[in-house]
Amino acid sequence: MKALITGGSSKFGSCLVSELAKTHDVTVIPRDMLLSRGFDQYKGEYDLVFFNHHFMPEGFDQLSYYMNCLVCIEIMDVAQAIKTGWMFSSGIGAKDHPEYAPYFAYKSMNIHIMRYCAHFYSGIYFGVDPGHLVEGHWDTPAEQVVALLDNVESGKVYTLNGSVSGL
């Protein structure tokens, strides 16, 4: 099985790639490649495409919007997948943290992109709401994400225990 992932070279992403590599031939699109927009080299068919990246620093500007949301659509144009997933955040809509508004806004936009794709296209488009990931404790959540891949349905967002999220 083949997987293509963004955000797979540091912190949680590297643990997710290690876990995925037990069952998939994993290709990671590095951050500099996301910036250069050279996606043709990833053209092909995959069992899984997973968007785990988040572009920082951010604001409400064109580059941040492109790097957090539109880059996913460009990658989906070249990488055809049976399953396409996004990492989301349960903090979407948080009113107490206006400093994170761009982060939450882009994650929210990606939920709507996921749902649009689930409605109009074949394949499985899903999301993962991991809750709060604790710094340095990435292994168990990575295992949980990979474990839920076999049971996802299109248009739904899942928590790490496999239940459907409130997002």
Backbone as JSON, one array per atom type, in Angstrom:
{
  "sequence": "MKALITGGSSKFGSCLVSELAKTHDVTVIPRDMLLSRGFDQYKGEYDLVFFNHHFMPEGFDQLSYYMNCLVCIEIMDVAQAIKTGWMFSSGIGAKDHPEYAPYFAYKSMNIHIMRYCAHFYSGIYFGVDPGHLVEGHWDTPAEQVVALLDNVESGKVYTLNGSVSGL",
  "N": [[0.84, -1.18, 0.0], [0.39, 2.3, -0.64], [1.25, 5.5, 0.65], [0.89, 9.02, 0.85], [2.04, 11.86, 2.43], [1.76, 15.02, 4.07], [3.51, 17.24, 6.26], [5.1, 15.43, 7.67], [7.65, 15.32, 8.81], [8.51, 16.25, 11.27], [8.09, 16.34, 14.85], [4.89, 15.24, 15.82], [4.22, 14.35, 13.24], [6.46, 12.88, 12.27], [6.36, 10.62, 13.89], [3.88, 9.64, 13.1], [4.46, 8.99, 10.43], [6.36, 6.96, 10.85], [4.74, 5.02, 12.04], [2.82, 4.6, 10.02], [4.51, 3.56, 8.1], [4.76, 0.92, 8.76], [2.75, -0.41, 7.48], [2.46, 0.77, 5.03], [4.0, 2.02, 2.03], [5.58, 4.87, 2.42], [5.55, 8.21, 1.32], [6.82, 11.35, 1.92], [5.9, 14.66, 1.55], [8.05, 17.24, 1.6], [8.3, 20.33, 3.5], [9.58, 22.44, 2.06], [8.99, 21.69, -0.53], [6.26, 21.99, -0.55], [6.16, 24.74, -0.49], [7.33, 25.35, -2.94], [5.6, 24.39, -4.8], [5.87, 22.2, -6.51], [4.42, 19.68, -7.48], [4.08, 17.71, -9.38], [5.83, 15.54, -9.4], [4.74, 13.82, -7.58], [2.66, 12.65, -8.76], [0.26, 10.16, -9.27], [-1.2, 7.06, -8.1], [-2.53, 6.44, -4.91], [-3.06, 4.72, -1.83], [-3.61, 6.13, 0.4], [-3.77, 9.57, 1.06], [-2.62, 12.0, 3.18], [-3.11, 14.92, 4.98], [-1.22, 16.52, 7.1], [0.14, 18.77, 7.64], [0.88, 22.11, 8.8], [1.08, 25.43, 8.08], [3.3, 27.8, 9.22], [4.84, 30.99, 9.97], [1.62, 32.5, 10.43], [-1.17, 34.32, 9.19], [-3.99, 36.24, 8.27], [-3.67, 36.06, 5.26], [-2.78, 35.8, 1.76], [-0.73, 33.88, 1.2], [-0.67, 32.28, 3.54], [-3.28, 31.23, 3.49], [-3.22, 29.83, 1.07], [-1.14, 27.93, 1.63], [-2.16, 26.49, 3.79], [-4.66, 25.54, 3.0], [-5.42, 25.61, 0.13], [-3.25, 24.31, -1.05], [-3.71, 21.67, -0.48], [-5.77, 20.98, -2.24], [-4.44, 21.28, -4.69], [-2.56, 19.22, -4.47], [-4.26, 17.01, -4.37], [-5.12, 17.07, -6.97], [-3.05, 15.9, -8.4], [-2.37, 13.58, -7.05], [-4.03, 10.79, -6.84], [-6.27, 9.24, -4.7], [-7.46, 6.49, -2.71], [-8.3, 6.91, -0.11], [-8.49, 10.02, 1.52], [-7.24, 12.12, 3.93], [-7.43, 14.57, 6.58], [-5.76, 16.31, 9.2], [-7.3, 17.73, 11.9], [-8.5, 20.18, 14.3], [-9.76, 20.23, 17.52], [-10.17, 22.64, 18.64], [-11.39, 24.38, 16.91], [-13.37, 27.15, 16.36], [-12.99, 28.17, 18.84], [-13.56, 30.66, 21.14], [-12.1, 31.95, 23.02], [-9.48, 32.32, 22.33], [-8.32, 34.42, 20.44], [-5.9, 34.9, 19.24], [-5.24, 32.6, 17.91], [-6.91, 32.53, 15.8], [-6.42, 32.56, 12.89], [-5.27, 29.96, 12.54], [-7.37, 28.25, 13.46], [-9.34, 29.02, 11.65], [-8.33, 28.17, 9.16], [-8.17, 25.41, 9.59], [-10.88, 24.91, 9.9], [-11.8, 25.63, 7.34], [-10.63, 23.57, 5.88], [-12.12, 21.4, 6.81], [-14.51, 21.91, 5.53], [-13.7, 21.74, 2.87], [-13.05, 19.01, 2.83], [-15.6, 17.89, 3.31], [-17.0, 18.79, 1.07], [-15.6, 17.46, -0.98], [-16.21, 14.82, -0.21], [-18.9, 14.78, -0.77], [-19.07, 15.26, -3.54], [-17.25, 13.64, -4.94], [-15.9, 10.38, -5.76], [-14.37, 7.96, -3.6], [-12.85, 8.13, -0.33], [-13.12, 10.64, 1.96], [-11.97, 12.07, 4.81], [-11.6, 13.14, 8.25], [-9.4, 13.74, 11.08], [-9.69, 14.37, 14.42], [-7.64, 15.01, 16.81], [-7.79, 15.88, 19.43], [-6.15, 17.25, 22.29], [-2.79, 17.14, 21.71], [-0.04, 15.98, 23.44], [3.04, 17.44, 23.98], [5.89, 15.76, 22.89], [4.82, 13.26, 23.37], [3.99, 11.46, 21.2], [3.74, 8.93, 20.07], [1.59, 7.09, 20.85], [-0.82, 8.51, 19.98], [-0.22, 8.54, 17.22], [-0.26, 5.8, 16.59], [-2.97, 5.37, 17.1], [-4.21, 6.94, 15.12], [-3.42, 5.6, 12.76], [-4.6, 3.12, 13.28], [-7.32, 3.69, 13.08], [-7.74, 4.06, 10.38], [-8.72, 1.93, 8.83], [-11.43, 1.92, 9.24], [-12.8, 4.23, 8.47], [-15.33, 6.47, 7.25], [-16.57, 8.28, 4.45], [-16.71, 11.82, 4.64], [-16.77, 12.17, 7.36], [-15.49, 13.11, 10.6], [-13.12, 11.91, 12.86], [-12.37, 10.99, 16.25], [-9.47, 10.09, 18.2], [-10.1, 7.67, 19.41], [-11.72, 6.46, 17.64], [-14.39, 7.15, 17.52], [-17.04, 9.22, 16.17], [-16.34, 12.6, 15.74], [-17.44, 15.73, 17.18], [-17.03, 17.75, 15.42]],
  "CA": [[0.0, 0.0, 0.0], [1.15, 3.54, -0.76], [0.71, 6.68, 1.33], [1.52, 10.31, 0.62], [1.71, 12.66, 3.61], [2.4, 16.3, 4.32], [3.72, 17.4, 7.69], [5.58, 14.17, 8.19], [9.07, 15.28, 9.11], [8.88, 16.68, 12.62], [7.15, 16.14, 15.95], [3.89, 14.19, 15.65], [4.27, 13.84, 11.87], [7.49, 11.85, 12.1], [5.84, 9.41, 14.53], [2.83, 9.14, 12.23], [5.11, 8.36, 9.29], [6.94, 5.69, 11.32], [3.65, 4.07, 12.25], [2.28, 4.29, 8.69], [5.51, 2.78, 7.36], [4.59, -0.5, 9.09], [1.76, -0.99, 6.57], [2.43, 1.52, 3.78], [5.2, 2.64, 1.46], [5.23, 6.25, 2.71], [6.27, 9.32, 0.73], [6.55, 12.6, 2.63], [6.15, 15.89, 0.8], [8.7, 18.15, 2.54], [7.79, 21.7, 3.56], [10.09, 23.27, 0.97], [8.27, 21.3, -1.74], [4.95, 22.65, -0.47], [6.37, 26.14, -0.85], [7.71, 25.49, -4.35], [4.45, 23.96, -5.58], [6.29, 21.22, -7.5], [3.74, 18.46, -7.08], [3.99, 16.72, -10.46], [6.62, 14.35, -9.07], [3.93, 12.97, -6.73], [1.53, 12.18, -9.56], [0.08, 8.72, -9.2], [-2.29, 6.52, -7.29], [-2.16, 6.15, -3.53], [-4.12, 4.19, -0.98], [-3.89, 7.18, 1.37], [-3.13, 10.88, 1.08], [-2.97, 12.56, 4.49], [-2.63, 16.29, 5.17], [-0.9, 16.74, 8.5], [0.95, 19.98, 7.75], [0.32, 23.4, 9.14], [2.03, 26.45, 7.69], [3.54, 28.87, 10.19], [3.86, 31.79, 10.7], [0.4, 32.67, 9.67], [-2.08, 35.44, 9.41], [-5.01, 36.2, 7.23], [-3.05, 36.55, 4.03], [-2.9, 34.84, 0.65], [0.22, 32.77, 1.32], [-1.13, 31.37, 4.6], [-4.47, 30.53, 3.02], [-2.78, 28.85, 0.08], [-0.33, 26.85, 2.22], [-2.95, 25.69, 4.72], [-5.89, 25.0, 2.43], [-5.44, 25.38, -1.31], [-2.22, 23.35, -1.42], [-4.32, 20.33, -0.41], [-6.5, 20.77, -3.49], [-3.44, 21.07, -5.75], [-1.98, 17.87, -4.3], [-5.3, 16.05, -4.77], [-5.19, 17.08, -8.44], [-2.02, 15.02, -8.98], [-2.28, 12.33, -6.29], [-5.35, 10.16, -6.74], [-6.22, 8.38, -3.51], [-8.65, 5.78, -2.25], [-8.68, 7.65, 1.09], [-7.8, 11.29, 1.72], [-7.54, 12.58, 5.27], [-6.88, 15.81, 7.11], [-5.65, 16.45, 10.65], [-8.04, 18.93, 12.29], [-8.29, 20.63, 15.66], [-11.02, 20.39, 18.25], [-10.26, 24.04, 19.05], [-12.08, 25.19, 15.91], [-14.47, 27.91, 16.93], [-12.66, 28.64, 20.2], [-13.76, 32.1, 21.27], [-11.2, 32.49, 24.04], [-8.1, 32.42, 21.84], [-8.32, 35.12, 19.16], [-4.56, 34.84, 18.64], [-5.19, 31.41, 17.08], [-8.0, 32.61, 14.82], [-6.06, 32.05, 11.56], [-5.1, 28.51, 12.63], [-8.69, 27.63, 13.52], [-10.07, 29.32, 10.41], [-7.82, 27.3, 8.09], [-8.62, 24.05, 9.9], [-12.3, 24.88, 9.59], [-11.93, 25.61, 5.87], [-10.28, 22.23, 5.42], [-13.27, 20.52, 7.07], [-15.48, 22.15, 4.46], [-13.12, 21.15, 1.65], [-13.22, 17.57, 2.99], [-17.02, 17.55, 3.15], [-17.32, 19.04, -0.33], [-15.05, 16.33, -1.74], [-16.98, 13.62, 0.15], [-20.21, 14.89, -1.42], [-19.03, 15.3, -5.0], [-16.29, 12.75, -5.57], [-15.77, 9.03, -5.22], [-13.26, 7.87, -2.67], [-13.18, 8.4, 1.07], [-12.54, 11.89, 2.45], [-12.25, 12.02, 6.24], [-10.73, 13.95, 9.1], [-9.04, 13.26, 12.41], [-9.67, 15.37, 15.49], [-6.85, 14.29, 17.82], [-7.83, 16.47, 20.76], [-4.89, 17.9, 22.66], [-1.6, 16.29, 21.63], [0.93, 16.38, 24.45], [4.39, 17.59, 23.45], [6.79, 14.65, 23.16], [4.09, 12.0, 23.53], [3.37, 11.36, 19.88], [3.63, 7.55, 19.6], [0.25, 6.52, 21.01], [-1.77, 9.11, 19.03], [0.12, 8.09, 15.86], [-0.8, 4.45, 16.48], [-4.42, 5.47, 17.05], [-4.6, 7.44, 13.8], [-3.25, 4.51, 11.79], [-5.58, 2.07, 13.58], [-8.68, 4.04, 12.65], [-7.8, 4.19, 8.91], [-9.48, 0.85, 8.23], [-12.85, 2.02, 9.53], [-13.33, 5.57, 8.23], [-16.35, 6.69, 6.23], [-16.42, 9.57, 3.81], [-17.44, 12.97, 5.16], [-16.8, 12.18, 8.83], [-14.28, 13.43, 11.37], [-12.99, 10.91, 13.93], [-11.46, 11.18, 17.37], [-8.45, 9.04, 18.22], [-10.65, 6.38, 19.84], [-12.54, 5.92, 16.54], [-15.76, 7.67, 17.5], [-17.22, 10.39, 15.32], [-16.13, 13.84, 16.46], [-18.48, 16.74, 17.1], [-16.69, 18.76, 14.42]],
  "C": [[0.88, 1.24, 0.0], [0.45, 4.68, -0.04], [1.56, 7.89, 0.98], [1.09, 11.21, 1.77], [2.44, 13.99, 3.58], [2.57, 16.42, 5.83], [4.24, 16.15, 8.35], [7.04, 14.14, 8.6], [9.47, 15.81, 10.48], [7.75, 16.39, 13.59], [6.19, 14.98, 15.69], [3.99, 13.55, 14.27], [5.3, 12.75, 11.67], [7.06, 10.54, 12.77], [4.73, 8.79, 13.69], [3.42, 8.43, 11.02], [5.72, 7.02, 9.69], [5.88, 4.63, 11.49], [3.04, 3.65, 10.92], [3.21, 3.38, 7.9], [5.44, 1.29, 7.69], [3.63, -1.19, 8.12], [1.73, -0.34, 5.2], [3.85, 1.86, 3.33], [4.91, 4.14, 1.51], [6.16, 7.22, 1.97], [5.84, 10.58, 1.47], [6.86, 13.75, 1.69], [6.77, 16.88, 1.78], [8.14, 19.57, 2.43], [8.29, 22.56, 2.4], [9.42, 22.93, -0.36], [6.86, 21.9, -1.73], [5.07, 24.1, -0.9], [6.65, 26.33, -2.34], [6.6, 25.09, -5.31], [4.83, 22.98, -6.7], [5.71, 19.86, -7.22], [3.68, 17.39, -8.16], [4.76, 15.44, -10.16], [5.85, 13.38, -8.17], [2.71, 12.42, -7.47], [1.45, 10.66, -9.48], [-1.1, 8.35, -8.34], [-1.75, 6.11, -5.93], [-3.35, 5.52, -2.82], [-4.56, 5.27, 0.01], [-3.09, 8.44, 1.03], [-3.58, 11.51, 2.38], [-2.29, 13.91, 4.68], [-2.46, 16.56, 6.66], [-0.16, 18.06, 8.7], [0.15, 21.16, 8.29], [1.4, 24.43, 8.86], [2.1, 27.55, 8.75], [4.68, 29.73, 9.67], [2.65, 32.04, 9.82], [-0.32, 33.94, 10.07], [-3.19, 35.25, 8.41], [-4.43, 36.85, 5.99], [-3.1, 35.45, 2.98], [-1.97, 33.65, 0.8], [-0.23, 31.78, 2.39], [-2.34, 30.57, 4.17], [-4.09, 29.47, 1.99], [-2.11, 27.66, 0.76], [-1.13, 25.96, 3.16], [-4.12, 24.99, 4.08], [-5.77, 24.64, 0.94], [-4.37, 24.4, -1.78], [-2.77, 21.92, -1.38], [-5.05, 20.0, -1.71], [-5.53, 20.53, -4.64], [-2.83, 19.68, -5.67], [-3.0, 16.82, -4.73], [-5.47, 16.0, -6.28], [-4.18, 16.14, -9.08], [-1.95, 13.66, -8.3], [-3.69, 11.78, -6.09], [-5.3, 9.14, -5.61], [-7.55, 7.68, -3.27], [-9.21, 6.49, -1.02], [-7.84, 8.91, 1.19], [-8.23, 11.83, 3.08], [-6.83, 13.86, 5.63], [-6.78, 15.7, 8.63], [-6.32, 17.78, 11.01], [-7.7, 19.34, 13.72], [-9.63, 20.81, 16.34], [-11.2, 21.81, 18.74], [-10.97, 24.93, 18.05], [-13.28, 25.86, 16.57], [-14.2, 28.43, 18.33], [-12.74, 30.16, 20.26], [-12.75, 32.75, 22.21], [-9.77, 32.69, 23.57], [-8.05, 33.12, 20.48], [-6.95, 35.1, 18.47], [-4.39, 33.62, 17.73], [-6.26, 31.41, 15.98], [-7.58, 32.15, 13.42], [-5.91, 30.53, 11.53], [-6.46, 27.81, 12.6], [-9.49, 27.86, 12.24], [-9.62, 28.39, 9.29], [-8.22, 25.86, 8.34], [-10.1, 23.9, 9.58], [-12.55, 24.84, 8.08], [-11.63, 24.22, 5.33], [-11.39, 21.21, 5.72], [-14.29, 20.68, 5.94], [-14.98, 21.64, 3.11], [-13.32, 19.64, 1.68], [-14.67, 17.16, 2.73], [-17.49, 17.77, 1.72], [-16.85, 17.87, -1.18], [-15.84, 15.05, -1.47], [-18.33, 13.62, -0.56], [-20.12, 14.71, -2.93], [-18.15, 14.25, -5.67], [-16.35, 11.35, -4.97], [-14.51, 8.98, -4.36], [-13.75, 8.2, -1.28], [-12.4, 9.63, 1.51], [-12.95, 12.01, 3.92], [-11.3, 12.94, 6.99], [-10.46, 13.26, 10.42], [-8.97, 14.46, 13.34], [-8.94, 14.73, 16.66], [-7.03, 14.8, 19.24], [-6.5, 17.14, 21.04], [-3.74, 16.88, 22.59], [-0.56, 16.84, 22.6], [2.33, 16.33, 23.85], [5.26, 16.4, 23.87], [6.13, 13.29, 23.33], [3.28, 11.74, 22.26], [3.06, 9.91, 19.48], [2.22, 6.98, 19.69], [-0.77, 7.17, 20.07], [-1.49, 8.69, 17.58], [-0.42, 6.69, 15.62], [-2.32, 4.49, 16.34], [-4.91, 5.98, 15.7], [-4.52, 6.32, 12.78], [-4.29, 3.42, 12.02], [-6.97, 2.43, 13.06], [-8.82, 4.1, 11.13], [-8.65, 3.11, 8.25], [-10.99, 1.03, 8.36], [-13.46, 3.4, 9.27], [-14.36, 5.57, 7.12], [-16.19, 8.1, 5.7], [-17.29, 10.64, 4.46], [-17.45, 13.08, 6.67], [-15.44, 12.55, 9.4], [-14.27, 12.51, 12.58], [-12.06, 11.38, 15.03], [-10.48, 10.02, 17.35], [-9.0, 7.68, 18.67], [-11.58, 5.78, 18.79], [-13.97, 6.4, 16.51], [-15.83, 8.9, 16.6], [-17.15, 11.64, 16.18], [-17.34, 14.76, 16.32], [-18.18, 17.83, 16.09], [-17.5, 18.59, 13.16]]
}
